[in-house]
């Protein structure tokens, strides 16, 4: 696994963990429709893209003509 994949997995995990902790501490009510669900979606996509290498944004950016690879 590459560093980039680990970063996606860990970042997604921490986003979902912070939402879970906020919900159970009473800071955020995830039973209501809110922008927190968008944050959960982003966190889940980061996590799964690190595991599966499937990223919808990656596909959209490639179709838009953005080049892949690190151009340092």
N, CA, C, O and CB atoms as a CASP TS submission, in Angstrom:
PFRMAT TS
TARGET T0000
AUTHOR 0000-0000-0000
METHOD Language model
MODEL 1
PARENT N/A
ATOM      1  N   UNK     1       0.843  -1.191   0.000  1.00  0.00           N
ATOM      2  CA  UNK     1       0.000   0.000   0.000  1.00  0.00           C
ATOM      3  C   UNK     1       0.881   1.244   0.000  1.00  0.00           C
ATOM      4  O   UNK     1       1.956   1.261   0.599  1.00  0.00           O
ATOM      5  CB  UNK     1      -0.955   0.004   1.223  1.00  0.00           C
ATOM      6  N   UNK     2       0.417   2.260  -0.667  1.00  0.00           N
ATOM      7  CA  UNK     2       1.188   3.492  -0.762  1.00  0.00           C
ATOM      8  C   UNK     2       0.831   4.448   0.378  1.00  0.00           C
ATOM      9  O   UNK     2      -0.170   4.271   1.072  1.00  0.00           O
ATOM     10  CB  UNK     2       0.948   4.168  -2.119  1.00  0.00           C
ATOM     11  N   UNK     3       1.673   5.455   0.546  1.00  0.00           N
ATOM     12  CA  UNK     3       1.434   6.478   1.564  1.00  0.00           C
ATOM     13  C   UNK     3       0.100   7.179   1.307  1.00  0.00           C
ATOM     14  O   UNK     3      -0.651   7.457   2.242  1.00  0.00           O
ATOM     15  CB  UNK     3       2.589   7.507   1.585  1.00  0.00           C
ATOM     16  N   UNK     4      -0.188   7.463   0.037  1.00  0.00           N
ATOM     17  CA  UNK     4      -1.427   8.165  -0.306  1.00  0.00           C
ATOM     18  C   UNK     4      -2.660   7.365   0.108  1.00  0.00           C
ATOM     19  O   UNK     4      -3.645   7.932   0.580  1.00  0.00           O
ATOM     20  CB  UNK     4      -1.473   8.450  -1.807  1.00  0.00           C
ATOM     21  N   UNK     5      -2.600   6.044  -0.070  1.00  0.00           N
ATOM     22  CA  UNK     5      -3.736   5.200   0.329  1.00  0.00           C
ATOM     23  C   UNK     5      -3.895   5.197   1.840  1.00  0.00           C
ATOM     24  O   UNK     5      -5.016   5.263   2.343  1.00  0.00           O
ATOM     25  CB  UNK     5      -3.553   3.761  -0.184  1.00  0.00           C
ATOM     26  N   UNK     6      -2.784   5.120   2.573  1.00  0.00           N
ATOM     27  CA  UNK     6      -2.859   5.166   4.034  1.00  0.00           C
ATOM     28  C   UNK     6      -3.414   6.500   4.514  1.00  0.00           C
ATOM     29  O   UNK     6      -4.195   6.547   5.465  1.00  0.00           O
ATOM     30  CB  UNK     6      -1.479   4.923   4.649  1.00  0.00           C
ATOM     31  N   UNK     7      -3.010   7.584   3.857  1.00  0.00           N
ATOM     32  CA  UNK     7      -3.519   8.904   4.229  1.00  0.00           C
ATOM     33  C   UNK     7      -5.031   8.962   4.044  1.00  0.00           C
ATOM     34  O   UNK     7      -5.739   9.475   4.910  1.00  0.00           O
ATOM     35  CB  UNK     7      -2.835  10.005   3.395  1.00  0.00           C
ATOM     36  N   UNK     8      -5.530   8.446   2.929  1.00  0.00           N
ATOM     37  CA  UNK     8      -6.979   8.435   2.686  1.00  0.00           C
ATOM     38  C   UNK     8      -7.710   7.598   3.730  1.00  0.00           C
ATOM     39  O   UNK     8      -8.745   8.018   4.249  1.00  0.00           O
ATOM     40  CB  UNK     8      -7.281   7.895   1.283  1.00  0.00           C
ATOM     41  N   UNK     9      -7.181   6.423   4.039  1.00  0.00           N
ATOM     42  CA  UNK     9      -7.828   5.546   5.019  1.00  0.00           C
ATOM     43  C   UNK     9      -7.867   6.210   6.384  1.00  0.00           C
ATOM     44  O   UNK     9      -8.912   6.236   7.035  1.00  0.00           O
ATOM     45  CB  UNK     9      -7.098   4.197   5.109  1.00  0.00           C
ATOM     46  N   UNK    10      -6.740   6.743   6.818  1.00  0.00           N
ATOM     47  CA  UNK    10      -6.666   7.349   8.154  1.00  0.00           C
ATOM     48  C   UNK    10      -7.509   8.619   8.227  1.00  0.00           C
ATOM     49  O   UNK    10      -8.201   8.840   9.220  1.00  0.00           O
ATOM     50  CB  UNK    10      -5.205   7.665   8.521  1.00  0.00           C
ATOM     51  N   UNK    11      -7.461   9.456   7.192  1.00  0.00           N
ATOM     52  CA  UNK    11      -8.256  10.689   7.193  1.00  0.00           C
ATOM     53  C   UNK    11      -9.749  10.367   7.221  1.00  0.00           C
ATOM     54  O   UNK    11     -10.501  10.978   7.981  1.00  0.00           O
ATOM     55  CB  UNK    11      -7.921  11.550   5.956  1.00  0.00           C
ATOM     56  N   UNK    12     -10.177   9.421   6.406  1.00  0.00           N
ATOM     57  CA  UNK    12     -11.584   9.025   6.400  1.00  0.00           C
ATOM     58  C   UNK    12     -12.019   8.457   7.735  1.00  0.00           C
ATOM     59  O   UNK    12     -13.110   8.758   8.218  1.00  0.00           O
ATOM     60  CB  UNK    12     -11.838   8.012   5.309  1.00  0.00           C
ATOM     61  N   UNK    13     -11.166   7.634   8.334  1.00  0.00           N
ATOM     62  CA  UNK    13     -11.480   7.055   9.640  1.00  0.00           C
ATOM     63  C   UNK    13     -11.640   8.144  10.699  1.00  0.00           C
ATOM     64  O   UNK    13     -12.583   8.104  11.489  1.00  0.00           O
ATOM     65  CB  UNK    13     -10.386   6.064  10.063  1.00  0.00           C
ATOM     66  N   UNK    14     -10.733   9.109  10.721  1.00  0.00           N
ATOM     67  CA  UNK    14     -10.821  10.172  11.726  1.00  0.00           C
ATOM     68  C   UNK    14     -12.028  11.079  11.520  1.00  0.00           C
ATOM     69  O   UNK    14     -12.610  11.553  12.496  1.00  0.00           O
ATOM     70  CB  UNK    14      -9.560  11.001  11.707  1.00  0.00           C
ATOM     71  N   UNK    15     -12.413  11.327  10.285  1.00  0.00           N
ATOM     72  CA  UNK    15     -13.622  12.115  10.034  1.00  0.00           C
ATOM     73  C   UNK    15     -14.841  11.386  10.578  1.00  0.00           C
ATOM     74  O   UNK    15     -15.664  11.978  11.276  1.00  0.00           O
ATOM     75  CB  UNK    15     -13.792  12.395   8.523  1.00  0.00           C
ATOM     76  N   UNK    16     -14.956  10.095  10.257  1.00  0.00           N
ATOM     77  CA  UNK    16     -16.106   9.324  10.739  1.00  0.00           C
ATOM     78  C   UNK    16     -16.080   9.163  12.258  1.00  0.00           C
ATOM     79  O   UNK    16     -17.127   9.204  12.904  1.00  0.00           O
ATOM     80  CB  UNK    16     -16.135   7.947  10.071  1.00  0.00           C
ATOM     81  N   UNK    17     -14.890   8.980  12.830  1.00  0.00           N
ATOM     82  CA  UNK    17     -14.759   8.867  14.281  1.00  0.00           C
ATOM     83  C   UNK    17     -15.173  10.161  14.978  1.00  0.00           C
ATOM     84  O   UNK    17     -15.870  10.121  15.992  1.00  0.00           O
ATOM     85  CB  UNK    17     -13.320   8.507  14.656  1.00  0.00           C
ATOM     86  N   UNK    18     -14.750  11.305  14.442  1.00  0.00           N
ATOM     87  CA  UNK    18     -15.112  12.582  15.072  1.00  0.00           C
ATOM     88  C   UNK    18     -16.619  12.826  15.004  1.00  0.00           C
ATOM     89  O   UNK    18     -17.197  13.355  15.954  1.00  0.00           O
ATOM     90  CB  UNK    18     -14.363  13.743  14.396  1.00  0.00           C
ATOM     91  N   UNK    19     -17.261  12.450  13.902  1.00  0.00           N
ATOM     92  CA  UNK    19     -18.714  12.575  13.805  1.00  0.00           C
ATOM     93  C   UNK    19     -19.418  11.657  14.792  1.00  0.00           C
ATOM     94  O   UNK    19     -20.401  12.048  15.421  1.00  0.00           O
ATOM     95  CB  UNK    19     -19.178  12.267  12.386  1.00  0.00           C
ATOM     96  N   UNK    20     -18.913  10.435  14.925  1.00  0.00           N
ATOM     97  CA  UNK    20     -19.502   9.484  15.873  1.00  0.00           C
ATOM     98  C   UNK    20     -19.362   9.994  17.303  1.00  0.00           C
ATOM     99  O   UNK    20     -20.323   9.953  18.072  1.00  0.00           O
ATOM    100  CB  UNK    20     -18.839   8.098  15.736  1.00  0.00           C
ATOM    101  N   UNK    21     -18.189  10.469  17.660  1.00  0.00           N
ATOM    102  CA  UNK    21     -17.983  10.991  19.012  1.00  0.00           C
ATOM    103  C   UNK    21     -18.843  12.228  19.274  1.00  0.00           C
ATOM    104  O   UNK    21     -19.391  12.382  20.365  1.00  0.00           O
ATOM    105  CB  UNK    21     -16.508  11.328  19.228  1.00  0.00           C
ATOM    106  N   UNK    22     -18.961  13.107  18.279  1.00  0.00           N
ATOM    107  CA  UNK    22     -19.800  14.299  18.438  1.00  0.00           C
ATOM    108  C   UNK    22     -21.262  13.911  18.601  1.00  0.00           C
ATOM    109  O   UNK    22     -21.982  14.526  19.388  1.00  0.00           O
ATOM    110  CB  UNK    22     -19.634  15.240  17.234  1.00  0.00           C
ATOM    111  N   UNK    23     -21.704  12.903  17.869  1.00  0.00           N
ATOM    112  CA  UNK    23     -23.097  12.460  17.969  1.00  0.00           C
ATOM    113  C   UNK    23     -23.392  11.882  19.353  1.00  0.00           C
ATOM    114  O   UNK    23     -24.391  12.234  19.980  1.00  0.00           O
ATOM    115  CB  UNK    23     -23.406  11.414  16.884  1.00  0.00           C
ATOM    116  N   UNK    24     -22.517  10.997  19.822  1.00  0.00           N
ATOM    117  CA  UNK    24     -22.778  10.340  21.102  1.00  0.00           C
ATOM    118  C   UNK    24     -22.505  11.238  22.305  1.00  0.00           C
ATOM    119  O   UNK    24     -22.966  10.938  23.407  1.00  0.00           O
ATOM    120  CB  UNK    24     -21.944   9.094  21.210  1.00  0.00           C
ATOM    121  N   UNK    25     -21.773  12.325  22.122  1.00  0.00           N
ATOM    122  CA  UNK    25     -21.583  13.270  23.224  1.00  0.00           C
ATOM    123  C   UNK    25     -22.708  14.295  23.271  1.00  0.00           C
ATOM    124  O   UNK    25     -22.805  15.069  24.223  1.00  0.00           O
ATOM    125  CB  UNK    25     -20.234  13.981  23.091  1.00  0.00           C
ATOM    126  N   UNK    26     -23.559  14.302  22.245  1.00  0.00           N
ATOM    127  CA  UNK    26     -24.687  15.226  22.209  1.00  0.00           C
ATOM    128  C   UNK    26     -24.399  16.527  21.482  1.00  0.00           C
ATOM    129  O   UNK    26     -25.258  17.408  21.442  1.00  0.00           O
ATOM    130  CB  UNK    26     -25.120  15.531  23.592  1.00  0.00           C
ATOM    131  N   UNK    27     -23.215  16.670  20.909  1.00  0.00           N
ATOM    132  CA  UNK    27     -22.871  17.903  20.206  1.00  0.00           C
ATOM    133  C   UNK    27     -23.539  17.999  18.838  1.00  0.00           C
ATOM    134  O   UNK    27     -23.849  19.092  18.365  1.00  0.00           O
ATOM    135  CB  UNK    27     -21.370  18.004  20.047  1.00  0.00           C
ATOM    136  N   UNK    28     -23.757  16.847  18.208  1.00  0.00           N
ATOM    137  CA  UNK    28     -24.334  16.792  16.870  1.00  0.00           C
ATOM    138  C   UNK    28     -25.448  15.756  16.877  1.00  0.00           C
ATOM    139  O   UNK    28     -25.296  14.670  17.436  1.00  0.00           O
ATOM    140  CB  UNK    28     -23.251  16.449  15.793  1.00  0.00           C
ATOM    141  N   UNK    29     -26.565  16.099  16.253  1.00  0.00           N
ATOM    142  CA  UNK    29     -27.677  15.152  16.149  1.00  0.00           C
ATOM    143  C   UNK    29     -27.708  14.589  14.738  1.00  0.00           C
ATOM    144  O   UNK    29     -28.229  15.220  13.818  1.00  0.00           O
ATOM    145  CB  UNK    29     -29.036  15.832  16.505  1.00  0.00           C
ATOM    146  N   UNK    30     -27.147  13.394  14.573  1.00  0.00           N
ATOM    147  CA  UNK    30     -27.070  12.787  13.244  1.00  0.00           C
ATOM    148  C   UNK    30     -28.395  12.146  12.821  1.00  0.00           C
ATOM    149  O   UNK    30     -28.494  11.610  11.718  1.00  0.00           O
ATOM    150  CB  UNK    30     -25.962  11.743  13.215  1.00  0.00           C
ATOM    151  N   UNK    31     -29.418  12.197  13.690  1.00  0.00           N
ATOM    152  CA  UNK    31     -30.721  11.664  13.298  1.00  0.00           C
ATOM    153  C   UNK    31     -31.488  12.677  12.452  1.00  0.00           C
ATOM    154  O   UNK    31     -32.474  12.318  11.807  1.00  0.00           O
ATOM    155  CB  UNK    31     -31.541  11.280  14.540  1.00  0.00           C
ATOM    156  N   UNK    32     -31.058  13.921  12.446  1.00  0.00           N
ATOM    157  CA  UNK    32     -31.687  14.959  11.639  1.00  0.00           C
ATOM    158  C   UNK    32     -30.897  15.151  10.347  1.00  0.00           C
ATOM    159  O   UNK    32     -29.684  14.946  10.316  1.00  0.00           O
ATOM    160  CB  UNK    32     -31.781  16.290  12.428  1.00  0.00           C
ATOM    161  N   UNK    33     -31.590  15.544   9.291  1.00  0.00           N
ATOM    162  CA  UNK    33     -30.894  15.833   8.042  1.00  0.00           C
ATOM    163  C   UNK    33     -30.108  17.125   8.238  1.00  0.00           C
ATOM    164  O   UNK    33     -30.665  18.161   8.601  1.00  0.00           O
ATOM    165  CB  UNK    33     -31.897  15.951   6.835  1.00  0.00           C
ATOM    166  N   UNK    34     -28.816  17.041   7.992  1.00  0.00           N
ATOM    167  CA  UNK    34     -27.964  18.212   8.174  1.00  0.00           C
ATOM    168  C   UNK    34     -26.728  18.081   7.297  1.00  0.00           C
ATOM    169  O   UNK    34     -26.544  17.077   6.608  1.00  0.00           O
ATOM    170  CB  UNK    34     -27.563  18.381   9.660  1.00  0.00           C
ATOM    171  N   UNK    35     -25.892  19.100   7.331  1.00  0.00           N
ATOM    172  CA  UNK    35     -24.653  19.087   6.565  1.00  0.00           C
ATOM    173  C   UNK    35     -23.659  18.083   7.131  1.00  0.00           C
ATOM    174  O   UNK    35     -22.663  17.770   6.478  1.00  0.00           O
ATOM    175  CB  UNK    35     -24.034  20.474   6.541  1.00  0.00           C
ATOM    176  N   UNK    36     -23.911  17.573   8.336  1.00  0.00           N
ATOM    177  CA  UNK    36     -23.019  16.565   8.910  1.00  0.00           C
ATOM    178  C   UNK    36     -23.048  15.278   8.092  1.00  0.00           C
ATOM    179  O   UNK    36     -22.061  14.543   8.059  1.00  0.00           O
ATOM    180  CB  UNK    36     -23.408  16.273  10.364  1.00  0.00           C
ATOM    181  N   UNK    37     -24.176  15.000   7.429  1.00  0.00           N
ATOM    182  CA  UNK    37     -24.252  13.814   6.577  1.00  0.00           C
ATOM    183  C   UNK    37     -23.314  13.955   5.380  1.00  0.00           C
ATOM    184  O   UNK    37     -22.760  12.965   4.902  1.00  0.00           O
ATOM    185  CB  UNK    37     -25.700  13.582   6.099  1.00  0.00           C
ATOM    186  N   UNK    38     -23.138  15.176   4.898  1.00  0.00           N
ATOM    187  CA  UNK    38     -22.184  15.421   3.807  1.00  0.00           C
ATOM    188  C   UNK    38     -20.767  15.118   4.290  1.00  0.00           C
ATOM    189  O   UNK    38     -19.973  14.515   3.569  1.00  0.00           O
ATOM    190  CB  UNK    38     -22.284  16.894   3.297  1.00  0.00           C
ATOM    191  N   UNK    39     -20.459  15.539   5.510  1.00  0.00           N
ATOM    192  CA  UNK    39     -19.148  15.259   6.093  1.00  0.00           C
ATOM    193  C   UNK    39     -18.944  13.763   6.249  1.00  0.00           C
ATOM    194  O   UNK    39     -17.856  13.252   5.984  1.00  0.00           O
ATOM    195  CB  UNK    39     -18.997  15.959   7.450  1.00  0.00           C
ATOM    196  N   UNK    40     -19.985  13.056   6.675  1.00  0.00           N
ATOM    197  CA  UNK    40     -19.908  11.602   6.802  1.00  0.00           C
ATOM    198  C   UNK    40     -19.667  10.952   5.438  1.00  0.00           C
ATOM    199  O   UNK    40     -18.891  10.002   5.332  1.00  0.00           O
ATOM    200  CB  UNK    40     -21.198  11.048   7.437  1.00  0.00           C
ATOM    201  N   UNK    41     -20.320  11.455   4.409  1.00  0.00           N
ATOM    202  CA  UNK    41     -20.133  10.936   3.051  1.00  0.00           C
ATOM    203  C   UNK    41     -18.692  11.118   2.593  1.00  0.00           C
ATOM    204  O   UNK    41     -18.101  10.201   2.025  1.00  0.00           O
ATOM    205  CB  UNK    41     -21.088  11.633   2.072  1.00  0.00           C
ATOM    206  N   UNK    42     -18.130  12.286   2.836  1.00  0.00           N
ATOM    207  CA  UNK    42     -16.743  12.557   2.447  1.00  0.00           C
ATOM    208  C   UNK    42     -15.800  11.630   3.211  1.00  0.00           C
ATOM    209  O   UNK    42     -14.877  11.061   2.628  1.00  0.00           O
ATOM    210  CB  UNK    42     -16.377  14.041   2.711  1.00  0.00           C
ATOM    211  N   UNK    43     -16.031  11.482   4.507  1.00  0.00           N
ATOM    212  CA  UNK    43     -15.183  10.596   5.312  1.00  0.00           C
ATOM    213  C   UNK    43     -15.251   9.157   4.843  1.00  0.00           C
ATOM    214  O   UNK    43     -14.228   8.479   4.741  1.00  0.00           O
ATOM    215  CB  UNK    43     -15.583  10.670   6.770  1.00  0.00           C
ATOM    216  N   UNK    44     -16.463   8.689   4.555  1.00  0.00           N
ATOM    217  CA  UNK    44     -16.623   7.320   4.076  1.00  0.00           C
ATOM    218  C   UNK    44     -15.942   7.131   2.722  1.00  0.00           C
ATOM    219  O   UNK    44     -15.296   6.109   2.492  1.00  0.00           O
ATOM    220  CB  UNK    44     -18.109   6.960   3.974  1.00  0.00           C
ATOM    221  N   UNK    45     -16.081   8.111   1.824  1.00  0.00           N
ATOM    222  CA  UNK    45     -15.431   7.998   0.514  1.00  0.00           C
ATOM    223  C   UNK    45     -13.911   7.991   0.631  1.00  0.00           C
ATOM    224  O   UNK    45     -13.237   7.250  -0.085  1.00  0.00           O
ATOM    225  CB  UNK    45     -15.871   9.142  -0.391  1.00  0.00           C
ATOM    226  N   UNK    46     -13.368   8.810   1.528  1.00  0.00           N
ATOM    227  CA  UNK    46     -11.916   8.784   1.743  1.00  0.00           C
ATOM    228  C   UNK    46     -11.472   7.398   2.207  1.00  0.00           C
ATOM    229  O   UNK    46     -10.497   6.841   1.700  1.00  0.00           O
ATOM    230  CB  UNK    46     -11.498   9.855   2.780  1.00  0.00           C
ATOM    231  N   UNK    47     -12.199   6.857   3.172  1.00  0.00           N
ATOM    232  CA  UNK    47     -11.854   5.558   3.744  1.00  0.00           C
ATOM    233  C   UNK    47     -11.931   4.453   2.693  1.00  0.00           C
ATOM    234  O   UNK    47     -10.988   3.680   2.530  1.00  0.00           O
ATOM    235  CB  UNK    47     -12.780   5.231   4.917  1.00  0.00           C
ATOM    236  N   UNK    48     -13.058   4.381   1.979  1.00  0.00           N
ATOM    237  CA  UNK    48     -13.217   3.303   1.007  1.00  0.00           C
ATOM    238  C   UNK    48     -12.292   3.467  -0.188  1.00  0.00           C
ATOM    239  O   UNK    48     -11.859   2.466  -0.758  1.00  0.00           O
ATOM    240  CB  UNK    48     -14.651   3.235   0.535  1.00  0.00           C
ATOM    241  N   UNK    49     -11.974   4.698  -0.590  1.00  0.00           N
ATOM    242  CA  UNK    49     -11.074   4.871  -1.731  1.00  0.00           C
ATOM    243  C   UNK    49      -9.656   4.434  -1.378  1.00  0.00           C
ATOM    244  O   UNK    49      -8.909   3.982  -2.245  1.00  0.00           O
ATOM    245  CB  UNK    49     -11.075   6.333  -2.198  1.00  0.00           C
ATOM    246  N   UNK    50      -9.289   4.568  -0.114  1.00  0.00           N
ATOM    247  CA  UNK    50      -7.984   4.070   0.314  1.00  0.00           C
ATOM    248  C   UNK    50      -7.910   2.555   0.273  1.00  0.00           C
ATOM    249  O   UNK    50      -6.857   1.984  -0.011  1.00  0.00           O
ATOM    250  CB  UNK    50      -7.671   4.558   1.709  1.00  0.00           C
ATOM    251  N   UNK    51      -9.039   1.901   0.561  1.00  0.00           N
ATOM    252  CA  UNK    51      -9.067   0.440   0.553  1.00  0.00           C
ATOM    253  C   UNK    51      -9.271  -0.136  -0.845  1.00  0.00           C
ATOM    254  O   UNK    51      -8.643  -1.134  -1.200  1.00  0.00           O
ATOM    255  CB  UNK    51     -10.159  -0.056   1.468  1.00  0.00           C
ATOM    256  N   UNK    52     -10.139   0.479  -1.638  1.00  0.00           N
ATOM    257  CA  UNK    52     -10.545  -0.118  -2.916  1.00  0.00           C
ATOM    258  C   UNK    52      -9.930   0.545  -4.145  1.00  0.00           C
ATOM    259  O   UNK    52     -10.024   0.001  -5.245  1.00  0.00           O
ATOM    260  CB  UNK    52     -12.029  -0.067  -3.035  1.00  0.00           C
ATOM    261  N   UNK    53      -9.307   1.699  -3.980  1.00  0.00           N
ATOM    262  CA  UNK    53      -8.755   2.500  -5.085  1.00  0.00           C
ATOM    263  C   UNK    53      -9.841   3.061  -6.002  1.00  0.00           C
ATOM    264  O   UNK    53      -9.526   3.544  -7.089  1.00  0.00           O
ATOM    265  CB  UNK    53      -7.788   1.658  -5.905  1.00  0.00           C
ATOM    266  N   UNK    54     -11.095   3.011  -5.598  1.00  0.00           N
ATOM    267  CA  UNK    54     -12.188   3.587  -6.376  1.00  0.00           C
ATOM    268  C   UNK    54     -12.554   4.933  -5.762  1.00  0.00           C
ATOM    269  O   UNK    54     -12.966   5.000  -4.604  1.00  0.00           O
ATOM    270  CB  UNK    54     -13.427   2.628  -6.415  1.00  0.00           C
ATOM    271  N   UNK    55     -12.406   6.000  -6.534  1.00  0.00           N
ATOM    272  CA  UNK    55     -12.718   7.338  -6.062  1.00  0.00           C
ATOM    273  C   UNK    55     -13.526   8.074  -7.128  1.00  0.00           C
ATOM    274  O   UNK    55     -12.995   8.377  -8.197  1.00  0.00           O
ATOM    275  CB  UNK    55     -11.424   8.118  -5.714  1.00  0.00           C
ATOM    276  N   UNK    56     -14.799   8.366  -6.861  1.00  0.00           N
ATOM    277  CA  UNK    56     -15.614   9.056  -7.852  1.00  0.00           C
ATOM    278  C   UNK    56     -15.033  10.406  -8.282  1.00  0.00           C
ATOM    279  O   UNK    56     -15.096  10.752  -9.462  1.00  0.00           O
ATOM    280  CB  UNK    56     -16.998   9.258  -7.308  1.00  0.00           C
ATOM    281  N   UNK    57     -14.471  11.170  -7.346  1.00  0.00           N
ATOM    282  CA  UNK    57     -13.889  12.463  -7.700  1.00  0.00           C
ATOM    283  C   UNK    57     -12.696  12.292  -8.630  1.00  0.00           C
ATOM    284  O   UNK    57     -12.503  13.093  -9.544  1.00  0.00           O
ATOM    285  CB  UNK    57     -13.468  13.220  -6.442  1.00  0.00           C
ATOM    286  N   UNK    58     -11.909  11.271  -8.408  1.00  0.00           N
ATOM    287  CA  UNK    58     -10.769  10.975  -9.276  1.00  0.00           C
ATOM    288  C   UNK    58     -11.245  10.756 -10.711  1.00  0.00           C
ATOM    289  O   UNK    58     -10.641  11.270 -11.653  1.00  0.00           O
ATOM    290  CB  UNK    58     -10.002   9.730  -8.766  1.00  0.00           C
ATOM    291  N   UNK    59     -12.311  10.007 -10.875  1.00  0.00           N
ATOM    292  CA  UNK    59     -12.866   9.738 -12.206  1.00  0.00           C
ATOM    293  C   UNK    59     -13.357  11.035 -12.855  1.00  0.00           C
ATOM    294  O   UNK    59     -13.096  11.283 -14.032  1.00  0.00           O
ATOM    295  CB  UNK    59     -14.024   8.713 -12.115  1.00  0.00           C
ATOM    296  N   UNK    60     -14.062  11.853 -12.087  1.00  0.00           N
ATOM    297  CA  UNK    60     -14.586  13.113 -12.629  1.00  0.00           C
ATOM    298  C   UNK    60     -13.470  14.062 -13.029  1.00  0.00           C
ATOM    299  O   UNK    60     -13.555  14.712 -14.070  1.00  0.00           O
ATOM    300  CB  UNK    60     -15.493  13.789 -11.611  1.00  0.00           C
ATOM    301  N   UNK    61     -12.424  14.150 -12.216  1.00  0.00           N
ATOM    302  CA  UNK    61     -11.310  15.041 -12.531  1.00  0.00           C
ATOM    303  C   UNK    61     -10.554  14.576 -13.773  1.00  0.00           C
ATOM    304  O   UNK    61     -10.131  15.398 -14.586  1.00  0.00           O
ATOM    305  CB  UNK    61     -10.356  15.131 -11.343  1.00  0.00           C
ATOM    306  N   UNK    62     -10.381  13.265 -13.922  1.00  0.00           N
ATOM    307  CA  UNK    62      -9.710  12.743 -15.119  1.00  0.00           C
ATOM    308  C   UNK    62     -10.522  13.044 -16.371  1.00  0.00           C
ATOM    309  O   UNK    62      -9.962  13.397 -17.409  1.00  0.00           O
ATOM    310  CB  UNK    62      -9.482  11.226 -14.992  1.00  0.00           C
ATOM    311  N   UNK    63     -11.856  12.905 -16.275  1.00  0.00           N
ATOM    312  CA  UNK    63     -12.710  13.221 -17.422  1.00  0.00           C
ATOM    313  C   UNK    63     -12.683  14.712 -17.743  1.00  0.00           C
ATOM    314  O   UNK    63     -12.900  15.105 -18.890  1.00  0.00           O
ATOM    315  CB  UNK    63     -14.148  12.772 -17.152  1.00  0.00           C
ATOM    316  N   UNK    64     -12.417  15.546 -16.732  1.00  0.00           N
ATOM    317  CA  UNK    64     -12.331  16.988 -16.939  1.00  0.00           C
ATOM    318  C   UNK    64     -10.983  17.408 -17.493  1.00  0.00           C
ATOM    319  O   UNK    64     -10.776  18.581 -17.802  1.00  0.00           O
ATOM    320  CB  UNK    64     -12.595  17.715 -15.644  1.00  0.00           C
ATOM    321  N   UNK    65     -10.051  16.445 -17.625  1.00  0.00           N
ATOM    322  CA  UNK    65      -8.755  16.739 -18.225  1.00  0.00           C
ATOM    323  C   UNK    65      -7.629  17.022 -17.245  1.00  0.00           C
ATOM    324  O   UNK    65      -6.545  17.435 -17.658  1.00  0.00           O
ATOM    325  CB  UNK    65      -8.894  17.888 -19.116  1.00  0.00           C
ATOM    326  N   UNK    66      -7.859  16.811 -15.973  1.00  0.00           N
ATOM    327  CA  UNK    66      -6.795  17.020 -14.973  1.00  0.00           C
ATOM    328  C   UNK    66      -5.829  15.847 -15.049  1.00  0.00           C
ATOM    329  O   UNK    66      -6.254  14.691 -15.054  1.00  0.00           O
ATOM    330  CB  UNK    66      -7.387  17.163 -13.519  1.00  0.00           C
ATOM    331  N   UNK    67      -4.541  16.133 -15.107  1.00  0.00           N
ATOM    332  CA  UNK    67      -3.541  15.095 -15.233  1.00  0.00           C
ATOM    333  C   UNK    67      -3.273  14.447 -13.872  1.00  0.00           C
ATOM    334  O   UNK    67      -3.324  15.115 -12.839  1.00  0.00           O
ATOM    335  CB  UNK    67      -2.247  15.668 -15.825  1.00  0.00           C
ATOM    336  N   UNK    68      -2.989  13.152 -13.881  1.00  0.00           N
ATOM    337  CA  UNK    68      -2.680  12.439 -12.641  1.00  0.00           C
ATOM    338  C   UNK    68      -1.179  12.353 -12.449  1.00  0.00           C
ATOM    339  O   UNK    68      -0.414  12.622 -13.375  1.00  0.00           O
ATOM    340  CB  UNK    68      -3.297  11.030 -12.648  1.00  0.00           C
ATOM    341  N   UNK    69      -0.758  11.982 -11.263  1.00  0.00           N
ATOM    342  CA  UNK    69       0.644  11.878 -10.932  1.00  0.00           C
ATOM    343  C   UNK    69       1.105  13.098 -10.176  1.00  0.00           C
ATOM    344  O   UNK    69       0.435  14.131 -10.160  1.00  0.00           O
ATOM    345  CB  UNK    69       1.473  11.690 -12.177  1.00  0.00           C
ATOM    346  N   UNK    70       2.258  12.966  -9.549  1.00  0.00           N
ATOM    347  CA  UNK    70       2.785  14.111  -8.793  1.00  0.00           C
ATOM    348  C   UNK    70       3.768  14.871  -9.671  1.00  0.00           C
ATOM    349  O   UNK    70       4.797  14.337 -10.085  1.00  0.00           O
ATOM    350  CB  UNK    70       3.473  13.650  -7.465  1.00  0.00           C
ATOM    351  N   UNK    71       3.446  16.067  -9.934  1.00  0.00           N
ATOM    352  CA  UNK    71       4.293  16.907 -10.776  1.00  0.00           C
ATOM    353  C   UNK    71       5.130  17.846  -9.946  1.00  0.00           C
ATOM    354  O   UNK    71       4.956  19.063  -9.999  1.00  0.00           O
ATOM    355  CB  UNK    71       3.456  17.696 -11.757  1.00  0.00           C
ATOM    356  N   UNK    72       6.050  17.271  -9.169  1.00  0.00           N
ATOM    357  CA  UNK    72       6.887  18.100  -8.295  1.00  0.00           C
ATOM    358  C   UNK    72       7.911  18.837  -9.064  1.00  0.00           C
ATOM    359  O   UNK    72       8.701  19.583  -8.484  1.00  0.00           O
ATOM    360  CB  UNK    72       7.556  17.276  -7.247  1.00  0.00           C
TER
END
